[in-house]
Amino acid sequence: MDKELETYYNNYFDLFLTEGWKQLVGELSTNAQQVNSLETVKDEADMHFRKGQLNILANIINFESLIENAHKNIEEDND
C-alpha cells in the first residue's frame, strides 16, 4: 500500500476512535429508526423520500465497516 493510501485509511481509523464519531453514529441510528416508521407516511412520494433518507443514513452508519473491509481487502491483495 502506498503512503498516500495508508494515510487515507489511518485518517479514517483515527476518526472512528473519537467520541464524536460514536455520538454521530448513535444519533443517526436513532434517526433511522424514526424515519423507518410507516405510521406518519403521507403518500407514495413521502415513502420514496424516506427510502432515500434511510439509504443515506445506512451508508453513514455503516461507513466504518465499509472502510475497514476495503482496507482489509487491500492488505490481503498485497500479501
N, C-alpha and C positions, 0 to 999 in steps of 0.2 A: 504494500500500500504506500503510495507516495505521501510526502509530508503534508501537502495541501488537503488531501482526503482524510488523513489522520487527524488533522486539526479540525476539520469539519465535524467529524464524529465526536471528538473529545469535547468540543464546544457544546454539543447536544447532551452528552453524558453529564457534563458539569451542570447544565440547566436542569436536567431531570432530578438531580440530587437536592435541588433547592426546595425550601418550604413553599415558596411562591408557586412553583410548578405543581406541587401536590395540591395546594389550595385551589388553583385554577382547574385542575382535572376533577377535583371533588365537586366544585360548583357546577362545572359543565355537565357532570354526570347527573346531578340533581335536576338541572335544567332539562336534560334529555328525557328524564322520567316525566316531567311535567308536559313537555311538548308531545310526548308519545301518547298522551291521553286522548281518546276519541270523544270524550264527553263534551268538549267545547268546540268541536269541529263544526263550522257553519255550513260548508258546502264542499264540493269536489275540489275547487280551486284552493281552498284553505287546506284541505287534506294534502294536496300535492306540495303546497308551500311547506307544510310541516315535515313532509317526507324529505324535502331538501334540507331543512334545518337539521333533521336527525342525521342525515348523511354527513353534513359538515361537522356536527358535534362528535359523531363517531370517529371521523378522521382525526380530530384533535385529541380526543380521549385516548385513542389507540396509537397516537403518533410515536410514543416512546417505544412500544413494541415493534412498530414498523422500522424504526431506526436501528434498534437492537438486532432485528432479524437481517436487515440489509448489511450491517456491519459483520455479523456472523457469517453471512454468505460470502462476503468479500474475503474474509480471513480464511474460510475453507477453500476458496478458489486459489488463494495464494499458497496454500500448503501442498 
